Each structure stands twice: as structure tokens, then as C-alpha cells.
């Protein structure tokens, strides 16, 4: 299903969406976790970006499997790519929970200390999940670049016209 579009492999197209959206969600989740004022203003859009980026992970995996059948085994990259959704999913869920808690606090009459401990715990977990996701995004990307370019790039650049 996720093999070719217009004769081009789907995998690099989807991967570029994941490579943009997940880092944005990582940075956004950390930002809204540590800055409550930003949470109120940007929490919803951040949660949306995190959910879409996470939802595209299985599409990237499936299209990668289709590409693998055409070009061969990418080695470690496939295993790391399969794991990425399990890093991104907790981050996305925590981004949504942060947004939901912010909306709930805004909609309810504020009582002293009401929900602050829960927000602090969720915010701390969101930062940890974001950092873990960032590390895994790097690992997947690095292994993918190694699989594609390791044997393709010469150590010394060739002279023009040679």
C-alpha cells in the first residue's frame, strides 16, 4: 500500500514529514511543559503536531518495509525505526494530557493548589518522554543515513570534470 507514488518511493516522502513534525513536537512539548503561559497558548497546536507526527511513524515503517523489498535490508535502521513509535506515543499522549489539563484548569473555578501537582508530574514526564524521543529520532535518522550513504560518499571529494 505504501510503496510508490508517481514512481517514487513513499518512504523518503513520509520520513521527511516525521523528521520535521517529531522534532517540532519534542521542542514544543518541552516548551509547554516548562512554561505554563505557553501551554495555554500553544498546547493545543503542539498536541496536534505530536499526534500527527506519531501517527505517521507506522506509515514510515510500512513504507520502509516496501522500500526494503526493492533495495535490500537497511540493517539496524529497520529495527530502530520500528521502535520509534513506542517513544513518540508516550510523548504525544503526555502532550495531549498537558493540553487537556490546561483547558480543564481554565474552565474550572480555580481552587488553591487544585491540579497543580498533577500538572507538574505530567510536565516532568513529558520532558523525559520528549528527550527519549529525541534520542530515538537521532538514532533512527543516523542509522538511515548510514544505510543510504555510507558506501556512496567518497572520503575525498572528486575534482570537477573528472
C-alpha positions in Angstrom: 0.0 0.0 0.0 2.8 2.5 0.9 5.1 1.6 -1.9 5.3 4.2 -4.7 3.7 7.5 -5.6 4.3 8.7 -9.1 7.2 6.2 -9.4 9.0 7.5 -6.3 9.2 5.5 -3.1 6.8 6.7 -0.4 9.3 6.1 2.4 11.6 9.2 1.9 8.5 11.4 1.5 6.8 10.2 4.7 10.1 10.2 6.6 10.6 13.9 5.9 7.3 14.6 7.5 8.2 12.6 10.6 11.7 14.3 10.7 10.0 17.7 10.8 7.0 17.0 12.9 8.5 14.9 15.7 11.4 17.4 16.5 8.8 20.2 16.5 6.7 18.2 18.9 9.7 17.4 21.0 10.7 21.1 21.3 7.1 22.2 21.7 6.3 19.6 24.4 9.3 20.7 26.4 8.4 24.3 25.9 4.8 23.9 27.0 5.9 21.7 29.9 8.2 24.3 31.4 6.3 27.5 30.5 2.6 27.4 31.7 1.8 30.6 29.8 2.9 28.9 26.6 0.9 25.8 27.5 -2.3 27.9 27.5 -1.5 29.4 24.1 0.3 26.7 22.2 -0.6 23.4 24.0 -3.3 22.5 21.5 -1.3 23.0 18.4 1.6 21.2 20.0 -0.6 18.3 20.9 -1.8 18.1 17.3 1.7 18.2 15.9 2.7 15.4 18.3 -0.2 13.2 17.4 0.2 13.7 13.6 4.0 13.1 13.8 3.4 9.9 15.9 0.6 8.7 13.6 3.0 9.0 10.6 5.5 6.7 12.3 3.7 3.4 11.3 3.3 4.8 7.8 7.0 5.4 7.6 7.7 1.9 8.9 5.3 0.3 6.4 6.7 2.3 3.5 10.2 1.4 4.7 9.3 -2.3 4.5 8.1 -1.8 1.0 11.3 0.0 0.1 13.3 -2.7 1.7 11.8 -5.3 -0.7 13.1 -3.1 -3.6 16.6 -2.1 -2.4 17.5 -4.6 0.3 17.9 -4.8 4.1 18.8 -1.5 5.7 20.2 -3.4 8.7 19.8 -1.7 12.1 17.8 1.2 10.7 14.7 -1.0 10.3 14.8 -2.2 13.9 15.3 1.3 15.3 12.5 2.7 13.0 10.1 0.0 14.3 10.8 1.2 17.9 10.3 4.9 17.2 6.5 4.9 17.6 6.9 3.4 21.2 9.0 6.5 22.1 6.8 9.0 20.3 3.5 7.6 21.6 4.1 8.5 25.3 5.3 11.9 24.3 2.2 12.5 22.2 -0.2 11.2 24.9 1.5 13.5 27.5 1.3 16.5 25.2 -2.4 15.9 24.9 -2.8 15.4 28.6 -0.9 18.7 29.3 -3.2 20.5 26.9 -6.3 18.8 28.4 -5.2 19.7 32.0 -4.6 23.3 31.0 -8.1 23.5 29.4 -9.7 21.9 32.5 -7.9 24.3 34.9 -9.0 27.2 32.8 -12.6 26.0 32.6 -13.0 25.2 36.3 -13.1 27.7 39.1 -9.5 27.8 40.4 -9.1 26.4 43.8 -5.9 26.7 45.8 -3.5 24.1 44.5 -6.2 22.3 42.5 -4.4 20.1 40.0 -1.1 21.7 40.2 0.7 18.6 41.4 -0.8 16.6 38.6 0.3 19.2 36.0 3.8 19.2 37.5 4.1 15.4 37.3 2.7 15.3 33.7 5.0 18.1 32.7 8.1 16.3 34.2 7.1 13.1 32.4 6.5 15.0 29.2 10.0 16.4 29.3 11.5 12.9 30.0 9.5 11.4 27.1 10.5 14.2 24.8 14.2 13.7 25.5 13.9 10.0 25.0 12.0 10.6 21.7 14.7 13.0 20.6 17.4 10.4 21.2 15.5 7.8 19.3 14.8 10.1 16.4 18.5 10.8 16.1 19.4 7.1 16.3 16.8 6.2 13.6 18.0 9.1 11.3 21.7 8.4 11.8 21.2 4.7 11.0 19.1 5.5 8.0 21.7 7.9 6.7 24.4 5.3 7.3 22.4 2.7 5.4 21.8 5.0 2.4 25.1 7.0 2.2 27.9 5.0 3.9 29.2 3.4 0.7 28.1 6.2 -1.6 30.2 9.1 -0.5 33.9 9.2 -1.1 36.2 10.3 1.7 37.9 12.8 -0.6 35.9 14.9 -3.0 36.4 14.4 -6.7 37.7 17.2 -8.9 35.3 18.9 -11.1 35.1 17.4 -14.6 36.6 14.0 -13.5 
